[in-house]
């Protein structure tokens, strides 16, 4: 059975977040197998001409303050008129905001099966750093956004969770009709053949240095301070430690100041924002990836690192707890415990090669091809249910 899917998203190029990357990977693989996927998304007005296409419909939008990776589409409502013409059989919403809600309305009015993917945790107090400064608006967002998100996903015929941990969390919140479909890793891009030597040389990192990587948006929920404190401890014992921190965000200056205060600034490189096509080389330049975050819904960054052959040291929480196997593809530590983090980093550094093989084999289980097969099974089940009625 071949499907014609309409993806709805509040995030699109040139943003290259997890939502956009997974949606484009799924689209490419679905179409390789004979299905067809269209994208309905929001973008900045100046990007519209550049990124619109025959199968990509873009609506101008404004930045959504609580979640800056998303924007609010201004006039997306005629999108539903295109669905019949395109012979869509399933609507798949990637985000719950303006475009997502538009997809929900279109599905209910046109009686299309509705699949929703839950990408981003929205009930964490740590997200308060994204809320507006106005106290009344802050209170409004923190109180009502999670309520709205629960309402939204309960309206979906099927909610896709990127990990079992998140599926369990959704079910505890009465979002019962769930399926686990992880986001995929493009193994043609992320693999052991990638070399990081040039990048290390360019950044002035010594050949014998042990490079501890952090990749991701620099915001408070990423808990990068745990990594910095762990690095301080390690630097007292060994001189070969170097931190490589890739990504920008609202906490970047805070973390740079902290590195100076801890006396490890000379051994810490902040790369800032890294274009997505350069990420494989960044992973290859490291000896291991460390993610102290208690916010990962799947840990896509950890899987990308594993695909390049890098073990992962991560907080024993949410998706990282599910993904990392101690002694095999990495090590887990108690969330917030920088001393435990330092111990686990040293353990991995002392036998990196023993972890490499298991890290790569873990990533292979999450190839785009494998996870797309799981997604197609969800679409098939939706179509057969529709046929019953």
C-alpha positions as CSV (number, residue, x, y, z in Angstrom):
1,X,0.0,0.0,0.0
2,X,1.4,3.4,-1.0
3,X,0.6,6.4,1.1
4,X,0.3,10.1,0.4
5,X,1.2,12.0,3.5
6,X,0.8,15.7,4.5
7,X,3.4,16.7,7.1
8,X,2.5,19.8,9.1
9,X,5.3,21.6,11.1
10,X,5.9,24.8,12.9
11,X,9.6,24.5,12.2
12,X,11.4,24.3,8.8
13,X,14.5,25.2,6.9
14,X,16.8,27.1,7.4
15,X,16.4,25.8,11.0
16,X,17.9,22.4,11.3
17,X,16.5,21.1,14.5
18,X,15.4,17.5,15.3
19,X,11.9,18.1,13.9
20,X,13.1,19.4,10.6
21,X,15.9,16.8,10.2
22,X,13.7,13.8,11.0
23,X,10.8,15.1,8.8
24,X,13.1,15.5,5.8
25,X,14.8,12.1,6.4
26,X,11.4,10.4,6.6
27,X,10.2,12.2,3.4
28,X,13.3,11.1,1.4
29,X,13.0,7.5,2.5
30,X,9.2,7.3,2.1
31,X,9.6,8.6,-1.5
32,X,12.4,6.2,-2.2
33,X,9.9,3.5,-1.5
34,X,7.2,4.9,-3.7
35,X,5.1,6.9,-1.2
36,X,4.6,10.6,-1.5
37,X,5.1,13.2,1.3
38,X,4.1,16.9,1.2
39,X,5.2,19.5,3.7
40,X,3.0,22.3,5.1
41,X,5.2,24.5,7.3
42,X,5.9,28.0,8.5
43,X,9.0,30.1,7.8
44,X,10.3,33.7,7.9
45,X,9.0,35.7,4.9
46,X,12.5,36.2,3.5
47,X,13.1,32.4,3.4
48,X,9.9,31.6,1.6
49,X,11.1,31.8,-2.0
50,X,14.3,29.9,-1.2
51,X,12.7,26.9,0.5
52,X,9.2,26.6,-1.1
53,X,8.8,23.8,-3.7
54,X,6.2,21.9,-5.6
55,X,5.7,19.7,-2.6
56,X,6.6,22.1,0.1
57,X,4.1,24.8,1.0
58,X,5.4,27.6,3.3
59,X,3.4,30.1,5.2
60,X,5.0,33.3,6.7
61,X,5.3,33.3,10.4
62,X,6.5,35.1,13.5
63,X,8.9,33.7,16.1
64,X,7.1,31.9,19.0
65,X,8.8,33.2,22.1
66,X,8.3,30.2,24.5
67,X,9.9,27.9,21.9
68,X,12.2,29.9,19.7
69,X,12.8,27.0,17.3
70,X,9.1,27.3,16.3
71,X,7.2,30.1,14.6
72,X,3.6,31.1,14.5
73,X,2.1,30.9,11.0
74,X,0.0,34.0,10.2
75,X,-2.5,32.7,7.5
76,X,-2.1,29.0,7.0
77,X,-5.8,28.1,6.9
78,X,-6.2,27.7,3.1
79,X,-3.7,24.7,3.3
80,X,-6.6,22.4,3.8
81,X,-8.0,23.2,0.4
82,X,-4.9,21.6,-1.2
83,X,-5.3,18.2,0.5
84,X,-8.0,16.8,-1.8
85,X,-6.2,18.0,-4.9
86,X,-3.1,16.2,-3.7
87,X,-5.1,13.1,-2.8
88,X,-3.7,13.0,0.7
89,X,-4.7,9.9,2.8
90,X,-3.0,10.7,6.1
91,X,-2.1,13.9,8.0
92,X,1.0,13.7,10.2
93,X,1.5,16.7,12.5
94,X,5.1,17.2,13.7
95,X,4.3,20.0,16.2
96,X,1.2,21.1,18.2
97,X,1.3,24.9,17.5
98,X,-0.2,26.9,14.7
99,X,0.6,24.6,11.7
100,X,-0.1,21.6,13.9
101,X,-3.5,22.9,14.9
102,X,-4.2,23.7,11.3
103,X,-3.4,20.1,10.5
104,X,-5.7,18.9,13.3
105,X,-8.6,21.0,12.0
106,X,-8.0,19.8,8.4
107,X,-8.0,16.2,9.6
108,X,-11.2,16.6,11.5
109,X,-13.0,18.5,8.7
110,X,-11.8,16.3,5.9
111,X,-12.0,13.1,8.0
112,X,-8.3,12.1,7.4
113,X,-6.5,9.8,9.8
114,X,-4.4,12.1,12.1
115,X,-0.9,11.1,13.4
116,X,1.0,13.4,15.7
117,X,4.6,13.1,16.7
118,X,5.6,14.3,20.2
119,X,9.1,15.8,19.7
120,X,9.6,18.3,22.5
121,X,9.0,18.1,26.3
122,X,6.9,21.1,27.2
123,X,6.1,20.6,30.9
124,X,9.6,21.1,32.3
125,X,10.2,24.1,34.6
126,X,13.6,24.4,32.9
127,X,11.8,25.7,29.8
128,X,11.0,28.9,31.8
129,X,14.2,30.4,30.4
130,X,12.3,30.5,27.0
131,X,9.2,32.2,28.4
132,X,8.6,36.0,28.0
133,X,9.9,38.3,30.7
134,X,6.5,39.8,31.4
135,X,5.4,38.0,34.6
136,X,1.7,37.6,33.6
137,X,2.7,36.1,30.2
138,X,5.2,33.8,31.9
139,X,2.5,32.5,34.3
140,X,0.1,32.0,31.4
141,X,2.6,30.0,29.3
142,X,3.8,27.8,32.2
143,X,0.2,27.1,33.3
144,X,-1.5,26.5,30.0
145,X,1.0,25.2,27.4
146,X,1.2,21.7,28.8
147,X,-2.6,21.6,29.2
148,X,-3.0,22.6,25.6
149,X,-0.4,20.0,24.4
150,X,-2.3,17.2,26.2
151,X,-5.5,18.4,24.6
152,X,-3.9,18.4,21.2
153,X,-2.4,14.9,21.3
154,X,-5.5,13.4,22.7
155,X,-7.2,14.6,19.5
156,X,-4.8,12.6,17.4
157,X,-5.7,9.1,16.2
158,X,-2.2,8.0,17.0
159,X,0.6,9.8,18.8
160,X,4.2,8.8,17.9
161,X,6.8,8.9,20.7
162,X,10.5,8.9,19.8
163,X,11.3,6.5,22.7
164,X,9.6,4.1,25.0
165,X,10.3,6.5,27.9
166,X,8.3,9.2,26.3
167,X,5.5,6.8,25.3
168,X,5.2,5.8,29.0
169,X,5.1,9.5,30.0
170,X,2.4,10.2,27.5
171,X,0.3,7.3,28.7
172,X,0.6,8.5,32.3
173,X,-1.0,11.7,31.0
174,X,-3.9,9.8,29.4
175,X,-2.5,10.0,25.8
176,X,-3.1,6.4,25.3
177,X,-3.0,5.6,21.6
178,X,0.8,5.7,21.2
179,X,3.4,4.0,19.0
180,X,7.2,4.2,19.4
181,X,9.0,5.3,16.2
182,X,12.4,6.8,16.8
183,X,13.9,9.5,14.6
184,X,16.4,7.9,12.2
185,X,20.2,8.3,11.7
186,X,21.5,8.9,8.2
187,X,24.3,6.3,8.2
188,X,25.6,7.6,4.8
189,X,26.4,10.9,6.6
190,X,27.2,9.7,10.1
191,X,29.7,6.8,10.1
192,X,33.1,5.6,11.2
193,X,34.8,6.6,8.0
194,X,34.5,10.4,8.9
195,X,37.8,11.9,10.0
196,X,38.1,14.6,12.6
197,X,41.9,15.2,12.2
198,X,41.6,18.4,10.1
199,X,39.1,20.0,12.5
200,X,41.3,19.2,15.6
201,X,44.2,20.7,13.8
202,X,42.2,23.8,12.8
203,X,41.0,24.3,16.4
204,X,44.5,23.9,17.8
205,X,43.7,20.7,19.8
206,X,46.7,18.5,20.5
207,X,47.0,15.1,18.8
208,X,47.3,13.4,22.1
209,X,44.5,15.3,23.8
210,X,41.3,13.5,24.9
211,X,38.4,15.5,23.5
212,X,35.1,15.4,25.4
213,X,32.3,16.7,23.2
214,X,29.1,18.4,23.9
215,X,26.8,19.0,20.9
216,X,23.5,20.9,21.2
217,X,21.7,24.1,22.0
218,X,23.2,25.9,24.9
219,X,20.3,26.4,27.2
220,X,19.7,25.8,30.9
221,X,18.0,22.4,30.6
222,X,21.1,21.0,28.9
223,X,23.0,21.1,32.2
224,X,26.3,21.9,30.7
225,X,27.5,23.2,34.1
226,X,27.7,19.5,35.2
227,X,30.2,18.8,32.3
228,X,32.3,21.9,33.1
229,X,32.6,20.9,36.8
230,X,33.4,17.3,35.8
231,X,36.1,18.6,33.4
232,X,37.6,20.8,36.3
233,X,37.9,17.6,38.4
234,X,39.5,15.6,35.6
235,X,41.9,18.4,34.8
236,X,43.4,18.1,38.3
237,X,44.3,14.5,37.6
238,X,45.3,14.6,33.9
239,X,46.6,17.2,31.5
240,X,45.2,15.8,28.3
241,X,41.5,16.8,28.8
242,X,40.0,19.1,26.2
243,X,36.3,20.2,26.0
244,X,34.8,20.8,22.6
245,X,31.4,22.5,22.9
246,X,29.4,22.8,19.6
247,X,26.2,24.9,19.5
248,X,24.8,28.3,20.5
249,X,22.0,29.4,22.6
250,X,20.8,31.7,25.4
251,X,23.2,30.2,28.0
252,X,26.4,30.4,25.9
253,X,27.9,33.4,27.6
254,X,27.0,32.0,31.0
255,X,28.9,28.8,30.3
256,X,31.9,30.7,28.8
257,X,32.1,32.7,32.0
258,X,31.8,29.5,34.1
259,X,34.7,27.9,32.2
260,X,36.9,31.0,32.9
261,X,35.9,31.0,36.6
262,X,36.7,27.3,36.9
263,X,40.1,27.8,35.3
264,X,39.5,25.5,32.4
265,X,38.9,28.2,29.6
266,X,42.3,27.3,28.0
267,X,41.2,23.7,27.7
268,X,37.6,24.5,26.4
269,X,36.7,25.4,22.9
270,X,33.2,26.9,22.2
271,X,32.5,26.5,18.5
272,X,29.2,28.3,18.4
273,X,26.6,27.2,15.9
274,X,27.7,24.4,13.6
275,X,26.1,23.9,10.1
276,X,24.4,20.5,10.0
277,X,26.6,19.2,7.2
278,X,29.7,19.8,9.4
279,X,28.4,17.8,12.4
280,X,29.9,14.4,11.4
281,X,33.4,16.0,11.4
282,X,32.7,17.5,14.9
283,X,31.7,14.1,16.3
284,X,34.8,12.5,14.6
285,X,37.0,15.1,16.4
286,X,35.9,13.9,19.8
287,X,36.8,10.8,21.9
288,X,33.5,10.7,23.6
289,X,30.2,12.6,23.8
290,X,28.9,13.8,27.2
291,X,25.3,14.8,27.6
292,X,24.3,15.8,31.2
293,X,20.9,16.9,30.0
294,X,17.7,15.7,31.7
295,X,15.7,16.8,28.7
296,X,16.3,14.3,25.9
297,X,13.2,12.7,24.4
298,X,15.3,10.5,22.2
299,X,18.9,11.6,22.3
300,X,19.4,11.9,18.6
301,X,22.7,13.6,19.2
302,X,23.9,10.6,21.1
303,X,22.9,8.3,18.3
304,X,24.7,10.5,15.7
305,X,27.9,10.3,17.9
306,X,27.6,6.5,18.2
307,X,27.2,6.1,14.5
308,X,30.6,7.9,14.1
309,X,32.0,5.4,16.7
310,X,31.9,7.6,19.7
311,X,30.7,6.3,23.1
312,X,28.3,8.4,25.1
313,X,28.4,9.4,28.8
314,X,25.0,10.7,29.8
315,X,22.6,11.4,32.6
316,X,20.6,8.4,33.7
317,X,17.3,10.0,32.8
318,X,14.6,9.8,30.1
319,X,15.8,8.6,26.7
320,X,19.5,8.5,27.6
321,X,18.7,6.0,30.4
322,X,17.0,3.8,27.7
323,X,19.7,4.2,25.1
324,X,23.0,4.0,26.9
325,X,24.1,0.5,28.1
326,X,26.8,0.7,30.8
327,X,30.1,-1.0,29.7
328,X,28.9,-1.4,26.1
329,X,28.1,1.8,24.1
330,X,28.8,4.3,27.0
331,X,28.2,5.0,30.6
332,X,25.3,6.5,32.6
333,X,25.6,8.7,35.7
334,X,23.2,10.0,38.4
335,X,21.6,13.3,37.0
336,X,23.3,16.4,38.4
337,X,26.2,14.5,40.0
338,X,29.3,16.0,38.4
339,X,31.7,13.8,40.4
340,X,30.0,10.7,39.0
341,X,30.1,12.3,35.6
342,X,33.9,12.8,35.9
343,X,34.4,9.1,37.0
344,X,32.4,7.8,34.1
345,X,34.2,10.0,31.5
346,X,37.5,8.7,32.8
347,X,36.3,5.1,32.7
348,X,35.4,5.5,29.0
349,X,38.6,7.4,28.1
350,X,40.7,4.6,29.6
351,X,39.2,2.0,27.2
352,X,37.5,3.9,24.4
353,X,38.1,1.2,21.8
354,X,36.1,-1.3,23.8
355,X,33.0,0.9,23.6
356,X,33.3,1.8,19.9
357,X,32.0,-1.4,18.3
358,X,28.8,-1.4,20.5
359,X,28.2,2.3,19.9
360,X,28.2,1.7,16.1
361,X,26.0,-1.3,16.3
362,X,23.5,0.6,18.5
363,X,23.3,3.4,15.9
364,X,22.6,0.8,13.1
365,X,19.4,-0.1,14.9
366,X,18.2,3.4,14.3
367,X,19.0,3.8,10.6
368,X,16.5,5.9,8.6
369,X,15.5,2.8,6.6
370,X,14.7,0.8,9.7
371,X,12.7,3.5,11.5
372,X,10.8,4.4,8.3
373,X,9.6,0.8,8.1
374,X,8.1,1.3,11.5
375,X,6.5,4.6,10.5
376,X,4.9,2.9,7.4
377,X,3.4,0.2,9.6
378,X,1.7,3.0,11.6
379,X,0.3,4.5,8.4
380,X,-0.8,1.0,7.3
381,X,-2.7,0.4,10.5
382,X,-4.4,3.8,10.3
383,X,-5.5,3.1,6.7
384,X,-6.9,-0.4,7.7
385,X,-8.8,1.1,10.6
386,X,-10.2,3.8,8.3
387,X,-11.3,1.0,5.9
388,X,-13.2,-0.8,8.7
389,X,-15.4,2.3,9.2
